[in-house]
Amino acid sequence: MPIRGRIEVNQLHCKGCELCVMACPQDVMALDMEHLTPKGYHPAQLVAEGCTGCAICAIVCPDAAITVYRETPQKTRATA
């Protein structure tokens, strides 16, 4: 089972700098050109499945606007 992740972008802090988009190794992020933040920027968002929760986007974000959640794989019980 592949590791899955998801992100939440705080739209009060995101300024649409695209550093996270460029840093994403899975290439699943882009700016949301349909919406503006309260400050008038296009926020980052996930645009495709495939996020692994690596958190590189959160590390490079200069405004700490991204929170990353990683799904923990469930261990299967061994049957005797």
N, C-alpha and C positions, 0 to 999 in steps of 0.2 A: 504494500500500500504506500503510495507516494505521500510525502509530507506536504501538508497544505497549510496555507497561511492566508491572512486577510489583513487589510489595513484600514485605519480610520484616519481621516485627514481633518484636523481642526481648522475650519474655514475662517476662524478669527485670526489665525496666525499664518496660514499659507499665503505666500505672495506670488505664487506661480513662477518661480525661478527655474523650474525644470531640472534642477540638480538631481532630484530623485528619479525622474524619468530617464535621464541619461545614465544613471548609476545602476538601474535595475537589470540584473543579469538575465532575468526571465523575459524581459521586454513586454511586461504586462501593464505598464503604467503610461498614462498620457494626461495632458491637461484637459479638463472638461470645458470645451469651448461653448457649451450651451448655457453655462451658469457663471455667475460672478459671485465672489465672496462679498461680505458687507463692505470691504475696503476697495472693491472694484477689480479684483484679480480673478483670473481663471484658475480654480484649484486643481490640484493633482487628484487622480482617481485611478482605480483599477479598471482596465478596459477589456481584460481577457482573463480566463482561468489560467492557472499555472503558478500563482504566487506560492512560494515555498516558505514564506515567513523568515527569510534570511536576515531581514532588518537593515540591509544596506541603505535602503531609502531613508530610514529613520536616522541612521548615523550621519548621512551627508546633509540632512535637512538643517540649514542654518538657524531656523526658527523653531525647531523641535515641534513641528506641526503634525508629525506622523506617529501614530501608535500602531505597533505591529502585534498581531495575535497569531500564534502558531498552534496548529492542531496537534495534540499529542497522540501518537498512535496507541491504540489499545492493545495491550498484551493479550494474547490468546492463552487460555488455560490448557495445559497439557492434560490429556485424558489418559488414564492408566488402564 
